[in-house]
């Protein structure tokens, strides 16, 4: 799988269904069985993991130390987790609670994040991006690591 890249804007219908771009559908591993697991994510958006990728994420969560933070994280994630299989028109369904948590009104932006897709209310996504200083984020998170030599 090459991963999910790019962003796409769609409308959510009255039944809570949103289109998954053909490019994203083609990037799914057959092991995902055309199913996404949708969970709450930071910054009031949602994450849609292909089923096979979510199983790996679930395993990673299960081996983390039993701390208050990991217990809280697991409770939130698993209480919100919902499987949604692509319908014949390439759409997934969001629950009313997921729509409420993400503040989705009508327009949604799907953002490829490598191994998963973020689902945002389009207006909120634009506001989020407007607050980011790209140069600062780039130099803090990428530049320093690209110039480091691997440990021998």
DOKOLKOL-858148 format. One record per residue (C-alpha): residue number from 0; chain; x, y negated, z negated. Coordinates in Angstrom, 1 decimal. Each point is the difference from the previous one (the first is absolute). Layout:
N
<atom num="NUM" chaine="A" c1="X" c2="Y" c3="Z"/>
...
This chain:
152
<atom num="0" chaine="A" c1="0.0" c2="0.0" c3="0.0"/>
<atom num="1" chaine="A" c1="1.4" c2="-3.4" c3="1.0"/>
<atom num="2" chaine="A" c1="-2.1" c2="-1.8" c3="-2.7"/>
<atom num="3" chaine="A" c1="-2.5" c2="-2.8" c3="0.0"/>
<atom num="4" chaine="A" c1="1.1" c2="-3.4" c3="1.3"/>
<atom num="5" chaine="A" c1="-1.8" c2="-3.2" c3="0.9"/>
<atom num="6" chaine="A" c1="-3.2" c2="-1.5" c3="-1.0"/>
<atom num="7" chaine="A" c1="-3.5" c2="0.1" c3="1.5"/>
<atom num="8" chaine="A" c1="-3.2" c2="-2.0" c3="-0.7"/>
<atom num="9" chaine="A" c1="-3.4" c2="1.6" c3="-0.1"/>
<atom num="10" chaine="A" c1="-3.5" c2="-0.5" c3="-1.4"/>
<atom num="11" chaine="A" c1="-1.3" c2="2.3" c3="-2.7"/>
<atom num="12" chaine="A" c1="-3.6" c2="1.2" c3="0.8"/>
<atom num="13" chaine="A" c1="-2.9" c2="0.0" c3="-2.4"/>
<atom num="14" chaine="A" c1="0.7" c2="3.6" c3="-1.0"/>
<atom num="15" chaine="A" c1="3.6" c2="-0.8" c3="-1.0"/>
<atom num="16" chaine="A" c1="1.6" c2="1.5" c3="3.0"/>
<atom num="17" chaine="A" c1="3.2" c2="-1.4" c3="1.5"/>
<atom num="18" chaine="A" c1="1.8" c2="1.0" c3="3.2"/>
<atom num="19" chaine="A" c1="3.4" c2="1.5" c3="-0.2"/>
<atom num="20" chaine="A" c1="2.1" c2="-1.1" c3="3.0"/>
<atom num="21" chaine="A" c1="0.8" c2="2.7" c3="2.6"/>
<atom num="22" chaine="A" c1="3.7" c2="-0.6" c3="-0.6"/>
<atom num="23" chaine="A" c1="-0.4" c2="0.8" c3="-3.7"/>
<atom num="24" chaine="A" c1="-2.2" c2="3.1" c3="0.7"/>
<atom num="25" chaine="A" c1="2.7" c2="1.3" c3="2.4"/>
<atom num="26" chaine="A" c1="2.6" c2="-0.4" c3="-2.7"/>
<atom num="27" chaine="A" c1="-1.8" c2="2.3" c3="-2.4"/>
<atom num="28" chaine="A" c1="1.6" c2="3.3" c3="-0.7"/>
<atom num="29" chaine="A" c1="-2.3" c2="2.9" c3="0.9"/>
<atom num="30" chaine="A" c1="0.3" c2="1.2" c3="-3.6"/>
<atom num="31" chaine="A" c1="-2.0" c2="-3.0" c3="-1.0"/>
<atom num="32" chaine="A" c1="-3.0" c2="1.6" c3="1.7"/>
<atom num="33" chaine="A" c1="-1.2" c2="-3.5" c3="1.2"/>
<atom num="34" chaine="A" c1="-0.6" c2="-0.9" c3="-3.7"/>
<atom num="35" chaine="A" c1="1.1" c2="-3.0" c3="-2.0"/>
<atom num="36" chaine="A" c1="0.0" c2="-0.4" c3="-3.7"/>
<atom num="37" chaine="A" c1="-0.9" c2="-3.6" c3="-0.9"/>
<atom num="38" chaine="A" c1="1.2" c2="-1.5" c3="-3.3"/>
<atom num="39" chaine="A" c1="0.3" c2="-3.4" c3="-1.7"/>
<atom num="40" chaine="A" c1="3.3" c2="-1.8" c3="0.7"/>
<atom num="41" chaine="A" c1="1.8" c2="-3.0" c3="-1.4"/>
<atom num="42" chaine="A" c1="-1.1" c2="-3.5" c3="0.9"/>
<atom num="43" chaine="A" c1="-3.7" c2="1.0" c3="0.3"/>
<atom num="44" chaine="A" c1="0.3" c2="2.0" c3="3.2"/>
<atom num="45" chaine="A" c1="-0.5" c2="3.7" c3="0.8"/>
<atom num="46" chaine="A" c1="2.4" c2="2.7" c3="1.2"/>
<atom num="47" chaine="A" c1="-1.0" c2="2.8" c3="2.3"/>
<atom num="48" chaine="A" c1="2.4" c2="2.9" c3="-0.1"/>
<atom num="49" chaine="A" c1="-0.3" c2="2.9" c3="2.4"/>
<atom num="50" chaine="A" c1="-1.0" c2="3.0" c3="-2.0"/>
<atom num="51" chaine="A" c1="3.4" c2="1.7" c3="0.3"/>
<atom num="52" chaine="A" c1="1.8" c2="-3.2" c3="-1.1"/>
<atom num="53" chaine="A" c1="-2.3" c2="-0.5" c3="-2.9"/>
<atom num="54" chaine="A" c1="0.7" c2="3.5" c3="-1.3"/>
<atom num="55" chaine="A" c1="3.7" c2="-0.9" c3="-0.1"/>
<atom num="56" chaine="A" c1="-0.8" c2="-3.3" c3="-1.8"/>
<atom num="57" chaine="A" c1="-2.2" c2="2.0" c3="-2.4"/>
<atom num="58" chaine="A" c1="2.9" c2="2.3" c3="-0.8"/>
<atom num="59" chaine="A" c1="2.3" c2="-2.9" c3="-0.6"/>
<atom num="60" chaine="A" c1="-2.5" c2="-1.5" c3="-2.5"/>
<atom num="61" chaine="A" c1="-0.3" c2="3.3" c3="-1.8"/>
<atom num="62" chaine="A" c1="3.7" c2="0.3" c3="-0.8"/>
<atom num="63" chaine="A" c1="0.4" c2="-3.5" c3="-1.4"/>
<atom num="64" chaine="A" c1="0.5" c2="-0.2" c3="-3.7"/>
<atom num="65" chaine="A" c1="-3.1" c2="-0.2" c3="-2.2"/>
<atom num="66" chaine="A" c1="0.0" c2="-3.7" c3="-0.9"/>
<atom num="67" chaine="A" c1="-2.9" c2="-2.3" c3="-0.5"/>
<atom num="68" chaine="A" c1="0.8" c2="-1.7" c3="3.4"/>
<atom num="69" chaine="A" c1="0.0" c2="3.3" c3="2.0"/>
<atom num="70" chaine="A" c1="-3.1" c2="1.2" c3="-1.8"/>
<atom num="71" chaine="A" c1="-1.8" c2="-3.2" c3="0.8"/>
<atom num="72" chaine="A" c1="1.2" c2="0.1" c3="3.6"/>
<atom num="73" chaine="A" c1="-1.2" c2="3.6" c3="0.5"/>
<atom num="74" chaine="A" c1="-3.4" c2="-0.8" c3="-1.6"/>
<atom num="75" chaine="A" c1="-0.6" c2="-2.9" c3="2.3"/>
<atom num="76" chaine="A" c1="1.3" c2="1.7" c3="3.1"/>
<atom num="77" chaine="A" c1="-1.9" c2="3.3" c3="-0.4"/>
<atom num="78" chaine="A" c1="-3.2" c2="-1.7" c3="-1.2"/>
<atom num="79" chaine="A" c1="-0.1" c2="-2.0" c3="3.3"/>
<atom num="80" chaine="A" c1="1.4" c2="2.6" c3="2.3"/>
<atom num="81" chaine="A" c1="-2.4" c2="1.0" c3="2.8"/>
<atom num="82" chaine="A" c1="0.6" c2="2.2" c3="3.0"/>
<atom num="83" chaine="A" c1="-1.4" c2="-1.2" c3="3.3"/>
<atom num="84" chaine="A" c1="0.3" c2="2.0" c3="3.2"/>
<atom num="85" chaine="A" c1="0.0" c2="-1.8" c3="3.3"/>
<atom num="86" chaine="A" c1="-3.4" c2="0.1" c3="1.7"/>
<atom num="87" chaine="A" c1="-0.5" c2="0.5" c3="3.7"/>
<atom num="88" chaine="A" c1="0.6" c2="-3.7" c3="0.6"/>
<atom num="89" chaine="A" c1="3.3" c2="-0.1" c3="-1.9"/>
<atom num="90" chaine="A" c1="-1.4" c2="-1.7" c3="-3.1"/>
<atom num="91" chaine="A" c1="0.4" c2="0.7" c3="-3.7"/>
<atom num="92" chaine="A" c1="-2.4" c2="-1.0" c3="-2.8"/>
<atom num="93" chaine="A" c1="0.7" c2="-2.1" c3="-3.0"/>
<atom num="94" chaine="A" c1="-2.0" c2="0.3" c3="-3.1"/>
<atom num="95" chaine="A" c1="-2.0" c2="-3.0" c3="-1.3"/>
<atom num="96" chaine="A" c1="2.4" c2="-0.1" c3="-3.0"/>
<atom num="97" chaine="A" c1="3.0" c2="-0.1" c3="2.2"/>
<atom num="98" chaine="A" c1="-1.5" c2="-2.8" c3="2.1"/>
<atom num="99" chaine="A" c1="-0.7" c2="-1.9" c3="-3.2"/>
<atom num="100" chaine="A" c1="3.5" c2="0.5" c3="-1.4"/>
<atom num="101" chaine="A" c1="1.7" c2="-1.1" c3="3.2"/>
<atom num="102" chaine="A" c1="-2.4" c2="-3.0" c3="0.4"/>
<atom num="103" chaine="A" c1="-0.9" c2="1.1" c3="3.5"/>
<atom num="104" chaine="A" c1="-2.7" c2="-2.1" c3="1.5"/>
<atom num="105" chaine="A" c1="-0.3" c2="0.7" c3="3.7"/>
<atom num="106" chaine="A" c1="3.4" c2="-0.3" c3="1.7"/>
<atom num="107" chaine="A" c1="2.8" c2="2.4" c3="-0.9"/>
<atom num="108" chaine="A" c1="3.6" c2="0.2" c3="0.9"/>
<atom num="109" chaine="A" c1="1.8" c2="3.3" c3="0.1"/>
<atom num="110" chaine="A" c1="3.7" c2="-0.2" c3="-0.5"/>
<atom num="111" chaine="A" c1="2.4" c2="2.9" c3="0.7"/>
<atom num="112" chaine="A" c1="2.4" c2="0.5" c3="-2.8"/>
<atom num="113" chaine="A" c1="2.0" c2="3.0" c3="1.2"/>
<atom num="114" chaine="A" c1="-1.5" c2="2.9" c3="-1.8"/>
<atom num="115" chaine="A" c1="-3.4" c2="-1.6" c3="-0.7"/>
<atom num="116" chaine="A" c1="-2.4" c2="-2.7" c3="1.1"/>
<atom num="117" chaine="A" c1="-1.1" c2="-2.9" c3="-2.0"/>
<atom num="118" chaine="A" c1="-3.5" c2="-1.3" c3="0.3"/>
<atom num="119" chaine="A" c1="-0.6" c2="-3.6" c3="-0.7"/>
<atom num="120" chaine="A" c1="-2.8" c2="-2.6" c3="0.2"/>
<atom num="121" chaine="A" c1="1.3" c2="-2.0" c3="2.9"/>
<atom num="122" chaine="A" c1="-0.3" c2="-3.4" c3="-1.7"/>
<atom num="123" chaine="A" c1="1.8" c2="1.3" c3="-3.2"/>
<atom num="124" chaine="A" c1="2.8" c2="1.5" c3="2.1"/>
<atom num="125" chaine="A" c1="0.6" c2="-3.3" c3="1.7"/>
<atom num="126" chaine="A" c1="0.1" c2="-1.8" c3="-3.3"/>
<atom num="127" chaine="A" c1="2.4" c2="2.6" c3="-1.4"/>
<atom num="128" chaine="A" c1="2.3" c2="-0.4" c3="3.0"/>
<atom num="129" chaine="A" c1="-0.1" c2="-3.8" c3="-0.3"/>
<atom num="130" chaine="A" c1="1.4" c2="0.2" c3="-3.5"/>
<atom num="131" chaine="A" c1="3.1" c2="2.0" c3="1.0"/>
<atom num="132" chaine="A" c1="3.2" c2="-1.7" c3="0.8"/>
<atom num="133" chaine="A" c1="1.3" c2="2.4" c3="2.6"/>
<atom num="134" chaine="A" c1="3.7" c2="-1.1" c3="-0.1"/>
<atom num="135" chaine="A" c1="0.1" c2="0.3" c3="-3.8"/>
<atom num="136" chaine="A" c1="-1.6" c2="3.5" c3="0.1"/>
<atom num="137" chaine="A" c1="2.2" c2="1.1" c3="2.8"/>
<atom num="138" chaine="A" c1="3.3" c2="-1.1" c3="-1.7"/>
<atom num="139" chaine="A" c1="-1.1" c2="1.4" c3="-3.4"/>
<atom num="140" chaine="A" c1="-1.1" c2="3.4" c3="1.2"/>
<atom num="141" chaine="A" c1="1.7" c2="0.8" c3="3.3"/>
<atom num="142" chaine="A" c1="3.2" c2="-1.9" c3="0.6"/>
<atom num="143" chaine="A" c1="1.7" c2="1.1" c3="-3.2"/>
<atom num="144" chaine="A" c1="-0.7" c2="3.7" c3="0.6"/>
<atom num="145" chaine="A" c1="1.0" c2="-0.1" c3="3.6"/>
<atom num="146" chaine="A" c1="3.5" c2="-1.2" c3="-0.8"/>
<atom num="147" chaine="A" c1="0.7" c2="2.6" c3="-2.7"/>
<atom num="148" chaine="A" c1="2.3" c2="2.9" c3="0.7"/>
<atom num="149" chaine="A" c1="-1.4" c2="3.4" c3="-0.8"/>
<atom num="150" chaine="A" c1="1.5" c2="1.6" c3="-3.2"/>
<atom num="151" chaine="A" c1="2.6" c2="2.7" c3="0.8"/>
